């Protein structure tokens, strides 16, 4: 559309603003609110993370500095009510499990590790909880449950640890052939990382036992 005079242009702008100005203004206001609202909530989120981290350090210091186990256990329960869905809760539960093991309370230790496994906030946390829980089960002679727990576990970089654990379980069950296979798999998959200090010794021992058994079988 062309305008013959400047007055016509001004009148057209006034008319346009009258019809659409409110909508544009609302849009601008909402945009500004959204922008600063996002920044506000982002800042609040960072503040919350910092507060949670500080709270975690405070609770942990009760154990590491004050050496007060009972107070630590109570404070962890309070912490979990407010921050139970954080990785800090997972880390404190690991500490609770450790205390339970030191007190020879494997049942309580297992429960703490199950809590972590059911609420793991990171894949690494999940692996550690599963492996430690399986070892608790092994110590409780719950070998079938331990095998079931790690049967479908994602291997990733923890494959060697799972195979080593599987070998220990089969050894406990008296199946040295399967134990040897698991230890071999642990050695193979763990070639890029630190080897278990007893792994080579176990493999040599099992290999010698197999050789002796085969020799006896041949003599018979």
C-alpha positions in Angstrom: 0.0 0.0 0.0 1.3 3.5 -0.9 0.6 6.7 1.0 0.3 10.1 -0.7 1.1 12.1 2.4 3.0 11.8 5.6 -0.2 12.3 7.5 -1.6 9.2 5.9 1.4 7.2 7.0 1.0 8.4 10.6 -2.7 7.6 10.6 -1.9 4.1 9.2 0.7 3.5 11.9 -1.8 4.6 14.6 -4.5 2.3 13.2 -2.0 -0.6 13.1 -0.8 0.0 16.6 -4.4 0.2 17.8 -5.3 -3.1 16.3 -2.1 -5.1 17.0 -0.1 -3.0 19.5 -1.6 -4.8 22.6 -0.7 -8.2 21.2 2.8 -7.2 20.4 3.2 -5.6 23.9 2.0 -8.8 25.6 4.3 -10.8 23.5 7.3 -8.6 24.4 6.4 -8.8 28.1 6.1 -12.6 28.0 9.4 -12.8 26.1 11.1 -10.7 28.8 9.5 -12.7 31.6 10.5 -16.0 30.0 14.1 -14.8 29.5 14.6 -13.5 33.0 12.5 -16.3 34.5 14.8 -18.8 32.9 17.8 -17.0 34.2 16.2 -16.8 37.6 15.3 -20.5 37.8 18.7 -21.4 36.4 20.4 -19.4 39.1 18.1 -21.0 41.7 19.0 -24.4 40.4 22.7 -23.6 40.7 22.1 -22.3 44.2 20.2 -25.4 45.1 23.1 -27.6 43.9 25.6 -25.7 45.9 23.4 -25.9 49.0 23.0 -29.6 48.5 26.7 -30.1 48.1 27.4 -28.0 51.3 24.8 -30.1 53.2 26.5 -33.3 52.0 29.9 -32.1 53.1 28.5 -31.2 56.5 26.9 -34.6 57.0 30.0 -36.4 55.8 32.2 -34.5 58.2 30.3 -36.0 61.1 31.7 -39.3 60.1 35.2 -38.3 58.8 36.0 -35.5 61.3 33.8 -36.0 64.3 33.9 -39.8 64.0 30.3 -40.0 65.3 28.7 -43.0 63.6 25.3 -42.8 65.3 24.9 -39.1 64.6 26.0 -39.6 61.1 23.4 -42.3 60.5 20.7 -40.0 61.9 21.8 -37.0 59.8 21.9 -39.1 56.6 18.2 -40.0 57.2 17.4 -36.3 57.5 19.5 -35.5 54.5 17.7 -38.1 52.4 14.3 -36.6 53.2 15.3 -33.4 51.4 17.8 -34.7 48.9 17.0 -38.3 48.3 17.0 -38.0 44.5 20.6 -36.8 44.3 23.9 -38.5 43.8 25.0 -37.2 47.2 22.3 -39.4 48.7 23.9 -42.3 46.8 27.3 -41.5 48.2 26.1 -41.3 51.8 24.3 -44.6 51.4 27.6 -46.2 50.3 29.1 -44.9 53.6 26.2 -46.4 55.5 26.8 -49.8 53.8 30.5 -49.6 54.7 29.6 -48.9 58.4 27.2 -51.8 58.4 29.8 -54.2 57.0 32.4 -53.0 59.6 29.7 -53.8 62.2 29.3 -57.3 60.6 25.6 -56.4 59.8 25.5 -57.7 56.2 21.7 -57.5 56.0 21.7 -53.8 56.7 24.6 -53.3 54.3 22.7 -55.1 51.6 19.6 -52.9 52.2 21.6 -49.7 51.8 23.2 -51.0 48.6 19.7 -52.0 47.3 18.5 -48.4 48.0 21.4 -47.1 46.0 20.8 -49.5 43.1 17.1 -48.5 43.0 17.9 -44.8 43.0 21.2 -44.6 41.3 21.8 -41.1 39.8 24.7 -42.2 37.6 25.7 -45.3 35.7 29.0 -45.6 37.6 27.1 -45.5 40.9 24.8 -48.2 39.6 27.7 -50.5 38.7 29.4 -50.0 42.0 26.2 -50.7 44.0 25.5 -53.8 42.0 29.0 -55.2 42.4 29.2 -54.5 46.1 25.7 -55.9 46.7 26.6 -59.1 44.8 29.7 -59.5 47.0 27.6 -59.0 50.1 25.3 -61.8 48.8 28.3 -64.0 48.2 29.4 -63.4 51.8 25.9 -64.4 52.9 26.2 -67.6 50.8 23.4 -66.3 48.6 25.4 -67.3 45.5 22.3 -67.9 43.2 20.9 -64.5 44.0 24.3 -62.9 43.4 24.6 -64.6 40.0 21.1 -63.5 39.1 21.9 -59.9 40.2 24.8 -59.6 37.7 23.4 -61.9 35.0 22.0 -59.1 32.8 24.2 -56.3 34.1 25.4 -53.9 31.4 29.1 -54.6 31.0 30.7 -51.5 29.6 34.0 -50.7 31.2 33.1 -52.8 34.2 33.0 -56.1 32.3 36.3 -57.2 33.9 35.0 -56.6 37.4 31.8 -58.5 36.7 33.7 -61.4 35.3 36.0 -61.5 38.2 33.0 -61.4 40.6 31.3 -64.2 38.6 34.5 -66.3 38.9 34.5 -65.8 42.7 30.9 -66.9 42.9 31.5 -70.0 40.8 34.5 -70.8 43.0 32.3 -70.5 46.0 29.8 -72.9 44.4 32.6 -75.3 43.7 32.4 -75.1 39.9 36.0 -74.5 39.1 35.6 -74.9 35.4 33.1 -72.0 35.1 35.2 -70.1 37.6 38.3 -70.5 35.3 36.3 -69.4 32.3 35.1 -66.3 34.1 38.6 -65.4 35.3 40.0 -65.8 31.8 37.3 -63.4 30.6 38.1 -61.0 33.3 41.8 -61.1 32.3 41.0 -60.6 28.7 38.5 -57.7 29.1 40.7 -56.1 31.7 43.8 -55.9 29.6 43.5 -52.1 29.2 43.1 -51.6 33.0 44.7 -52.6 36.2 44.7 -56.4 36.7 43.3 -57.9 39.9 46.3 -58.8 42.0 45.1 -62.4 42.6 43.8 -63.1 39.1 47.0 -64.6 37.6 47.6 -66.7 40.7 44.0 -68.0 40.6 44.3 -69.0 36.9 47.6 -70.8 37.5 46.1 -72.6 40.4 43.0 -73.7 38.5 45.2 -74.7 35.5 47.4 -76.8 37.7 44.4 -78.5 39.2 43.0 -79.2 35.8 46.3 -80.7 34.7 46.5 -83.0 37.8 42.9 -84.1 37.4 43.5 -85.0 33.7 46.7 -86.9 34.7 44.8 -88.9 37.3 42.0 -89.6 34.8 44.6 -90.9 32.3 46.2 -93.2 34.9 42.9 -94.6 35.9 
